[in-house]
Amino acid sequence: MDFISIKNNSALPLASVPELDYHTFFEVNTSLMRGDPGRHCATLHGIPEKERVRLLCAIADDATGEIHLSTSVVSRDQVLRSMAGEVPACERFEREIHENFGISYTGHPWLKPVRYPFDRADRSQEIASYPFYSMESDELHEVGVGPIHAGVIEPGHFRFICNGEQILHLEIQLGFQHRGVEALFLRQQGVLQQVMLAEGIAGDTVAGHTTAHSMVREALAGVDAGEGAAFSRTMALELERMAIHTGDMAALCTDVAYQLGSAVFGRLRTPLVNFFQEWGGNRLGKGLIRPGRNQFPFTPQLGTRLSAILDAYERDFEEMSAMLFNLPSALSRFERTGVVSREDLLSIGAVGMAARMGGLTRDIRSSHPSLWYPSLAHQPVVKHHGDVYSRVQIRRDEIRQSMHHVRQLLEQIPDTVESRILPEIMAPGRLALSLVEGWRGEICHCALTGPHGELRHYKVKDPSFHNWMALALAVRNNEISDFPICNKSFNLSYCGHDL
């Protein structure tokens, strides 16, 4: 067999994953993905093994709910055939492998740096000398924005090539937020130290990343945290989705100068994040989710409080939504602005909301469900126009859907209060992988233990790793004045990408 199939949140011995020569590895994985929108690359990365590198590829099969794993051990000085030539969605994965290990690829469009890690293979590559794409023409001009921006936001550089006011090309340079998170997971071997690192991967996706980390660690330790922990994690994920989507709708109203919408949606976010404070002591959900245990059990008293919050929220949310979606000045800015086609989304490997706004059904809650999602019978919200309007619609509809899921959960609060202590040392030589649908999309955490049960390798993929290219495509042939609203309609993570 050329690959082994596992279910989400599973662990297995690394030795049981087929090790292929690179030619077979290439053919197997490109054939799995080529022309099938139901299969996509969840992760493709390198694991250092002395002077060699073990490439690991995980293909998520949305139709079967399986994840197909295979590996190939290659030399660092090897020149490999690029999978991106057959499956463009692998382009950024291979850039990262080249940056980290120095492995070269033939047929790759451009092996540029991704995030400038501290231990990169070529230290002469510096963030100040990033090789931007350029066009030579007397009729075109370039506009550089960032990495320091006018607002209080994260750093990133946007290089526009314009013909007058029209954007012909946008290149996005990231890496300014790199903190070495994956290396820190290996240096900090304590359970609490590692889960706190997971909480800081992307500050607006605490529930998403902490849930993925917890389930990877539990799989490696052979521990089931119990239905109480699964309930709390599902609740936290859906409340986080509601809170961030609500805040994004406020920001989108700001970008089209609709002050009433900005004020009302901004206010509506507050009771949701304040509920996190009541539940676990932090408005962002930090401290709420821990591996192997139910840190803050969800009680019927909390359920009564949350039910009242949702009733008040829903009334004002629906009134404000009706006003926004019937406002000609807002709709004229949303509709047919920042369009990305389904074909392009498939090509770049878009995930989550960025995929679903253009007709591509990708949602881990339905394709690889875990926690309490099987009992919720989740159906992804999908739009088909690929524009800013579709991205606003998805937020509105997913808020409604998450509210429905939360109310379903409130009807079945578990009585049990489990408290399992996760062992510091896990089973040796095992590989685990977890996929979680964060509010942006698919989060992937992958971990490997060493001979003594310690973490030997840890890999994180935030959905923004895939979706920044969608923003670059969205602004093509739009006016440069439309960039802010296109950018906010995706609301991608700089630190989640840069790690």
N, C-alpha and C positions, 0 to 999 in steps of 0.2 A: 504494500500500500504506500502511495506517495505522500499521504498526509493522514493525520489522525484527527478525528472530530470530537469535540467536547461541547458541553453546554456552558452557558454563562455562569460565572462565579465558581468554576471548577478548578481543581488542582490535579496534577498528574506528574509522575517522574519525568524529568527532562529526557532521560534515556529512552523513554517510550515514544518521543516525538521523532518521526522519520528524519534522518540526516541524509540529504541528497547532494549529489554533485550540482554545481551551480547551473549547468545547462538544464538539468531536469527540474531543479527548483524554479528556474525561470519559466519553463514551459508549463509546469503544473499550475503555478499561481496566476500567470497571465491567462491561461485557458479557463480557470475558474471565474475570473472577473470579466473577461472579454465579452461584451455584448449582452451581459446579464445584469440588469439594474438591481436585481435582488441580491447580488453578492458584491461586497465592497471590502477594501482593505481596512481593517480595524487598526492594525499596526504593522509596520515593517521597520525593524531596527536591528542594530548590531549589539551583540554581547561580547565584550572583550575576553579572549582566552589566550593569555600570554602574547605571543607574536601573531596570533591569528584572531579572526573575528567570526563568531557564529551569527549568521543572519537568521532572524526569526520572522516569519510572516504569518499573520493571523487573518483569515478571510471570514468575515461574518456573512452567513447565509440566512437572509431574512425569511426565506420560504420555509426552511426546516428548523430554524432556531438553533442551528449548530454553528460552531466556530472551527474552521479547518486550519490546523497547525502543521507547519513544516519548517525545517531548518537546513542551512547549508554553511559549512565551515570554509572560509576563504582566507587567503593571505592579504595582508594590508597593502602589499604592492601589486596586487592583482588588478587587471583591468577587466571589468565585467560589462556584459551587455545590459543596457538600461531597460528596466521594465516599463519606464515612462514612455518609451517609444511605442509600446503596445497599449499601455493603460496609463494615460496622462495623469490620473489621480495619484500615481506613485512618485510623481516628480519631486515633491517636497521631502518625502521620506528618504529618497536617494540623496538629495542634497544634504540632509542631516547626517547620513551615514558617511558621505564624503568628508564633511566638515569634521566629524568626530574622529574618524579613523584613517583618512587619507585615501580610501579606496576610490578608484576612478571608474567612470562608466563611459562606454561608447554609446552614442545615439541619444544622450541626454541633452535637452535643449540648452541648459546653462547651469553648471554646478556652482551656483553662488552660495555664500554663507547664509545660514538660517538665523542663528541667534548668537554667534560668537561665544561659545562656552569657554570657560577658563582653561580647560585642558584640551583645546582643539588641536588637531593634528598639525596644522600650519599656523604657527603663531604670528607669521608675517601678515596674515589677513587681519586687518583692523577695521573697526566699525566706521572710522572716519574716511576710509578709502573704499567704501562699498561700490561695486561696479554697476552703476545704473545703466539701463538701456537708454540709448539716445538716438535721435534722428537729426541728420544734417539738412537744414533747409532754412532759407531766408524768410520763409513765410510762417515758420513755427517758432514758438517760444516755450521755455520751461518755467514752471512755477514750483518752488519748494516750500513745503509747509511742515514745520516741526523740526526736530523732535520736541522742542518746547512750544506749547500751544497757548492760545489766549485764555482758554478755560483751565480750570483745575482738573486736568485729566492726565492719563498716563502718557509717557513719551513714545512717539513713533514718527517716522519721517515719510511724507507723501510727496512723490515727485511726479508732477503732471507735465505732459507734453500737450500743448494746446494750439489750436488754429483759431486765433481770436479768442472768443469765449468758449469754444467747443473743446471738450476734452477728447483727445485722440487716444491717449494712453496714460494709465496710472501705474506707477510702481510703488509698492509699500515696503519700506525698510524697517525691520523690527530687530529686536535683540537688546534694546536699551534697558529692558527690565530684567535681564538675565541675572538670577541669584544662585544658580547651581543647586536647585531643589533636588534633582535626582541623586546627585552626589551626597547631599546632606542626609538622604534616607539611609545611605550605607554607613555614614559616619555616626549617626544617631540611632543606635539599635534599640532603644527603649520604646515600648508601646506608646506611652504618652508623648514622648518626643516626636515620634513619627506621625501620630495622628494630628499633632499640632502643626507639623509641616504641611500635611494634607489640607488643613483648614486655610493655610495661607497661599495655596497655589493660585487661586483667583478669589479675591475677597467677596465677590458677588455670587459665588457658586460654592459656598461652604458646605451646604448639604450634599451637593452633587459629588464633589471630590472626596469628602470625608466618607460618604457611603461607599464609593468605589474602593477607597483604601481599606476600609473596615472589612469589606467582603473578600478582598484579596488576602488580607491577613488571616481571616477566619478560615478561608479555604486551605491555606498553607498549614494552619494549626489543626485542621480537622474539627473545628468548633462550629456549632450552630448557635447563633446568638438568641434564637427563640422568636416566637411570634410577636412578643411585645416589642422587641427591637425592630423587627421588620415593619410593624405597624408604625412606630415612631419615625422611622426613616422614610417611609412612603408619605406620611403626613408632612414631614419637613420638606421633602422634595416638591410637593404640590404647593405648599404655602410659599416656598421660595420662588417658584415659577410665578405665582400670582403677584407677589410683591415686586419682583423685578419687571415683569410685563407692565404692571401699573405705572411704575416709575418711568419706563420707556415711553409709554403713551403720553405722560406729562412732558417728557423731553421733546417728543415729536411735535406736540402742540406748540411748544416754545419755538421750535425751528420754523414753524409756519406762522408765527406771531399770533397764535390764538391763546391769549392770556387766561381766559376763563378755563379752558381745558387744562392748561398747564397747572393752574392753581388747584383745581378740583382733583385731578388725577394725582398730583403730588401729595395732596392731603390724604387721599384714600390709601396711599401706600403706607402711611404712618401706623394705623392700627394693626396692620399685618405684621410689620417688623416689631412693633411693640409687643405683640403676642409672643414672638420668639423670646423676648426679654422675660415675660411672665412665665413662660414654660421652662426655659433653661438658663436664664440669666444673662443672655447676650442678644442684642437686636439682630445680629447677622447669623445667629444659630451656632456660634462657636461654643464648644463644650457640650453640645447636645448629643452628638453621635460619637460613640466610642466602640472600638473593636471588642467583640465578645461579650458585650453587656448592654443592658438597657439603662443608660445613664440617668435619664429623667423620664420615668414611665408616664404615659399620657393617661390622665385620670378622668373620670366622669365630670369632675368639677371644671377641669380645663375644657372639656367638651362643651359644657353649658356656656362657658365664657366665649369660646370660639364661635359657637352657633349664633350668639347675639351679635358678635362682631360681623359675621358674614351677612346677617340680615340687614344691618345698617349699611354695610359696604355695598351690597347688591342693589339696594334702592338708588343710591346716589350714582353708582357706576353705570347702571342702565340708563338713567336720565342723561348723564353726561355723554355716554356713548352715542345715544340717539341724536344729541345735538351735534356732536363732532361729525358723524357720518351723514349728516344732512346739511353740512356747511359748505357751500360752493367754493369759498376761498381756500378751505383746507383740501377739499377733494381735488381741486385743480392742481395743487402741488403734489398730491399723493399719486394720482392716477397717471400711468404711463411714464413715470419717472423711475430711473434706475432699474430697468428691466434686465433680467437674466433668464435665458432660455433653459428649458428642461435639459436640452442636449449639453449645454455648457455646464450646468450643475452636475450632470452625470459625469462629464469629462473630468472635472476638478475634484470629484469625490465629496461634494457637499453633504453635510449631515444636519440633522435636526431641523429647526425652524427655517434655516436658510435653504434647505432642500425642499421642505414641504411647501414653501411659498411658490414654488415653480413646478408643482405637479409630481415631485419625486417623493414617494412615501418611504421615509426613513425615520423610525421611531423605536428605540430600544424597548419602550414600555409594551409594545405589541409584538415586536419581532423576536426579542430575547427577554421575555418578562421574568421578573423576580420580585422579591418582597411581597406586597399585597396586590400587585398589578393584575395577576391572573383573575382574582376575584372581582376586580373592577371592570373587566371586559373593555379595556381601553381601545378606542378607535382613533387613529391619528387625524388631526385637523389638516387638511390639504387644500391649498389654493392653486391656481393654474396660470396666473398672469405674470408672476415673477417680478412685480414692481413694488414700489414703496407701499402702495395701497394694499397689496396682498400681505405684506409684512405687518401692516397695522391691523388688518382683518384677523390674521392669525393670532396676534396678541389678544385681541378682544375675545375671539372664540375660545382660545386656550384658557383665558381667565375664567370664562363661563364653565368650561369643561373641568378645570381644576377645582372650582367651587363645588361642582356636582360630585367629583371624586371625594373631596373632603367631607361633604355631607354624608356620602355613603360610608366613609370610614367612621364617622361619628356615631353611626347606628350599630357598629360592631366593635366597640372598644374592648380589647381583651382584658380579662380579669387577672391573668397571670402576671407576675412581676419577677422576671428572671434576673439573675446576676451571676454570670459566668466570668471567671477570670481567665483571660487569654494568656497562654504560656509565652514567656519572653523568647524561648527558643522553639523554632518550628521544625517540621520534618525536613531532613537534609535532601538536597538534590531534586527539589520539586519546583514546578512551574505553575503559576496561577494567573488567571486573567479575569478581569471584571469589566463589564460594560454597564454604564448607567446613563439614562437619559436625563441630563441636566437641562436647565431651561434653555440653554443655547443649542443643545444637541448631545451627541454621543461623546461620553467621557470614557476613556480606556485607561485602566491601570494594569500593569503587568509586572510580576515580581518573580524572582528566582532565588532559592535558598542555596547556600554553600554546603560544604561537607559537614559542618557542625550545626546546621540549622539556622545559621545567621543569614540575614539578607545579603545576597551577593550581587544582585542586580535589581534595579527598579526603574520602570519606564512609565512616563505619564504622557497621555495625549489629550489635550483639551480640544473641544470642537472647533475653536478658533484656528487651530492648526490647518484645518481644511478650508475654513470659510473666509479667510482674508482674501483669497483670490476671487471669491464671489463679489466682494466689494469692488475690487479692481475692474472686474468685468461690468459691473452694474453702472459705473459712471461713464463708460465709453459712449461718445456721441451725445452726452448730456452737457449742459452748461456748467462751468466751474462753480457757479453759484448754487447748483443743486447738490454739490458734494456733501455739505453738512447734513442734509436730511437723508441722503443715501447712507452716509456713515452711521448716523444714529439709528436708522431703520434696521441695521444689522447688529449694532452695539456689540462688537466683538471685543475679546479680551487681549490686551497687550501682555500682561503678566502671565496669563494662562498659556499663551503661545511661547513666551520667552523663557518661562520656567526659571 
